[in-house]
């Protein structure tokens, strides 16, 4: 699939199964992340892959975080956290590694990490895989951040769940004029 087709047809897909990207495909996907726009070549991100049993360990981290936040969490709620990373055969955590820099503000570094995550999603789609970028409270949880090695100003950008789509839902159309305008001089 060419780049424009990938951009115009990518859609988040939550229902994923094996196989996940692996081997040369995974290497291409990760190399695509490294091509994200990055002022001063800081590479202000860290990417962590959770495959196979490592997904269970990530589930343990999620459950530990819930238990610390809510000591009365039900067994069902804890079980739900344990199973979250098993919704896809590959989970990739993207962490913005914010650095002190005299010319590159924190916001730009955060956006660069987001662009690396988007490149992963686009490259996965271009190679025939599907995925969904999940975020939410878990990304801001101090237990999760600490366990994944995020320190200081670091932020978890999201967890990218990748695999083979179980189905191909229609791609929604958007009205460009609702979101894009041309500047008109006054």
C-alpha positions in Angstrom: 0.0 0.0 0.0 1.4 3.4 -0.9 1.7 6.2 1.7 -1.3 8.2 0.6 -3.6 5.2 0.6 -2.4 4.3 4.1 -3.1 7.8 5.3 -6.6 7.9 3.8 -7.7 4.4 4.8 -6.3 3.9 8.3 -8.9 3.4 11.0 -8.7 2.2 14.5 -9.6 -1.4 15.0 -10.2 -2.8 18.4 -11.0 -6.4 17.5 -7.5 -7.9 16.9 -6.1 -11.4 16.7 -2.8 -13.1 15.8 -0.7 -12.7 13.9 0.9 -9.5 15.1 3.6 -7.7 13.2 6.8 -9.6 13.6 10.2 -10.1 12.0 10.9 -7.8 9.0 7.4 -6.2 9.3 7.9 -5.2 12.9 11.4 -3.9 12.1 9.9 -1.7 9.4 7.2 -0.4 11.7 9.8 0.5 14.4 12.0 2.1 11.8 9.0 4.2 10.7 8.7 5.4 14.4 12.3 6.6 14.2 11.4 8.8 11.2 9.0 11.0 13.1 9.6 14.7 13.0 12.1 15.5 15.7 13.7 19.0 16.0 17.4 18.6 17.0 17.2 14.8 16.7 16.5 14.3 20.4 14.4 11.2 19.8 12.4 12.1 22.8 10.7 8.8 23.2 11.1 5.3 24.4 9.2 2.4 22.9 8.5 -0.8 24.9 7.2 -3.9 23.2 4.9 -6.3 25.1 4.6 -9.7 23.3 3.6 -13.1 24.4 3.9 -13.5 28.2 5.1 -9.9 28.6 1.5 -8.9 28.0 0.5 -10.8 31.1 3.2 -8.8 33.0 1.7 -5.6 31.7 -1.7 -6.8 32.9 -0.2 -7.3 36.3 1.1 -3.7 36.3 -2.4 -2.5 35.4 -3.9 -4.5 38.2 -1.3 -3.3 40.7 -2.1 0.3 39.7 -5.8 -0.3 40.3 -5.2 -1.9 43.6 -3.1 1.0 44.8 -5.7 3.5 43.6 -8.7 1.5 45.0 -7.8 -0.9 47.8 -11.4 -2.2 47.7 -11.3 -2.9 43.9 -13.4 -6.0 43.2 -11.9 -9.2 41.9 -13.8 -8.6 38.7 -12.3 -5.2 38.2 -8.8 -6.6 38.9 -9.4 -9.4 36.4 -10.5 -6.9 33.8 -7.1 -5.0 34.2 -5.2 -8.3 34.0 -6.9 -9.1 30.7 -6.6 -5.7 29.0 -3.2 -6.3 27.3 -4.5 -9.6 26.0 -6.9 -7.8 23.6 -4.1 -7.9 21.0 -1.1 -10.1 20.3 1.3 -7.1 20.5 1.1 -4.0 22.8 3.5 -1.2 22.3 3.9 1.5 25.0 5.2 4.9 23.7 6.8 7.1 26.4 7.7 10.7 25.8 11.2 11.1 27.3 11.1 14.8 28.0 14.5 16.4 28.1 15.6 19.8 29.3 16.7 21.6 26.1 17.3 25.3 25.5 15.6 25.4 22.1 13.2 22.4 22.1 10.2 23.0 24.4 8.5 20.1 26.3 5.4 20.4 24.1 7.4 19.9 21.0 9.0 16.8 22.4 5.6 15.5 23.4 4.3 16.0 19.9 7.3 14.3 18.4 6.6 11.2 20.6 3.0 11.3 19.4 4.2 11.5 15.8 6.4 8.4 16.5 3.3 6.6 17.7 1.3 7.7 14.7 4.0 6.4 12.4 3.7 3.0 14.1 0.0 3.0 13.5 0.3 4.1 9.9 3.2 1.6 9.1 1.2 -1.2 10.7 -1.8 -0.4 8.6 0.3 -0.1 5.4 1.6 -3.6 6.1 -1.9 -5.1 6.5 -2.2 -5.0 10.2 -4.7 -3.2 12.4 -4.5 -1.5 15.7 -5.9 0.9 18.2 -4.2 3.6 20.2 -5.4 3.4 23.8 -4.8 6.0 26.5 -6.8 7.3 29.4 -6.1 7.2 33.1 -3.7 4.3 32.9 -1.2 6.6 31.0 -1.2 9.1 33.9 -1.0 6.5 36.7 2.1 6.9 38.8 2.4 3.2 39.4 2.3 2.4 35.7 4.7 5.2 34.9 7.2 4.1 37.5 7.0 0.4 36.5 7.6 1.4 32.8 10.6 3.6 33.7 8.9 6.9 33.1 10.5 9.5 35.4 10.5 13.2 35.9 8.5 14.9 33.1 8.1 11.7 31.1 4.6 10.9 29.8 3.1 7.8 28.5 1.7 8.8 25.2 -0.4 5.6 24.8 -0.5 1.9 24.4 -0.7 0.8 20.8 -2.6 -2.5 20.4 -1.6 -4.2 17.2 -2.6 -7.4 15.4 -4.6 -8.7 12.5 -8.1 -7.1 12.3 -11.0 -9.6 12.9 -13.2 -7.4 10.7 -12.9 -4.3 8.5 -15.4 -1.8 9.5 -16.2 1.0 7.0 -14.0 4.0 6.9 -16.0 7.1 7.9 -16.0 10.1 5.7 -15.5 13.6 7.1 -16.7 16.9 5.7 -13.4 18.8 5.1 -15.1 22.2 5.5 -16.0 21.3 9.1 -12.3 21.1 10.0 -10.3 23.0 7.5 -10.4 26.6 6.4 -8.3 28.8 4.2 -7.0 32.0 5.7 -8.6 35.0 4.1 -6.9 38.4 4.5 -9.1 41.1 5.8 
